[in-house]
């Protein structure tokens, strides 16, 4: 509900002073992200409990969680750039995030290929 209030205030501020509106929206986004980060402990506990039931290499879970974090950070930065009117920079942030996630996923891809080769041979 606070988010809606911040958006309404930002709309009013945008008419008077666009810089303050942008700063307010960035502040609101940071507040929401900090709220979400506070809740991540529950998610990590659940993932830890699930990995206790099944045999999964924790390195792969770690890679997937890092990729999820990169995705959120890139989306956050992209949206801030778009709100500020920097669409070209936003596009490059998205590209950098995608390339980073592809590079990070290579160990998992190699493991899958190795499993397929062992099953076939």
MIVEX-84063 format. One record per residue (C-alpha): residue in one letter; x negated, z, y negated. Coordinates in steps of 0.02 Angstrom, whole numbers, plus 50000, padded with zeros to 5 digits. Each point is the difference from the previous one (the first is absolute). Layout:
AXZY/...
//
This chain:
X500005000050000/X498555003649885/X499404982150029/X501604993049925/X499805011349849/X498204994349976/X500544981750010/X501345002849868/X498765008649885/X498724986250032/X501294986849952/X500335009149836/X498145002149967/X499664981750037/X501044995149849/X499035011949887/X498254999750074/X499574990250157/X498365009350030/X500885016750020/X501264992050117/X498604993650111/X499135016950000/X501635008650044/X500314988350146/X498215002450064/X500215018949986/X501644999350095/X499214989450136/X498565012250017/X501225014450013/X500984991250137/X498404995650094/X499415018149991/X501695005550068/X499834987850145/X498215005550036/X500625017850012/X501174994650141/X498664990750098/X499465015850089/X501614999750102/X499724981950047/X498215003250053/X500555014950106/X501304989150086/X498724986350034/X498815013050071/X501375006550114/X500444982450060/X498184995950039/X499965015850106/X501344992650113/X499244982850021/X498224994050020/X499594991249836/X498294998849922/X500085010149838/X498844987449918/X501394987050007/X501285012149929/X498775004049861/X499784981549961/X501884997449994/X500255014849883/X498614993749885/X500814982949996/X501665008149955/X499155009449859/X499174984149935/X501694991550004/X500815013749895/X498575000749876/X499984981149978/X501874999449976/X499915014249874/X498614991449901/X500884983150012/X501625006949931/X499115008649856/X499114983749957/X501624990150008/X500885012849889/X498594998749874/X500114980950002/X498424996550100/X500714989450140/X498374991050039/X499085016450027/X501455006050108/X499844984750110/X498145003050023/X500305018250045/X501234994350134/X498724987650067/X498635013150003/X501155011950094/X500444986950129/X498194995250029/X499505018350016/X501375003150128/X499504984750102/X498195005950003/X500535017550049/X501094993450141/X498584990550084/X499505014350119/X501805000950063/X500074981150019/X498364999950098/X500665013850113/X501594990050036/X498984984350037/X498875010250115/X501515006850093/X500744982650022/X498344993250065/X499855014450125/X501804997450060/X499704981450024/X498325001550085/
//
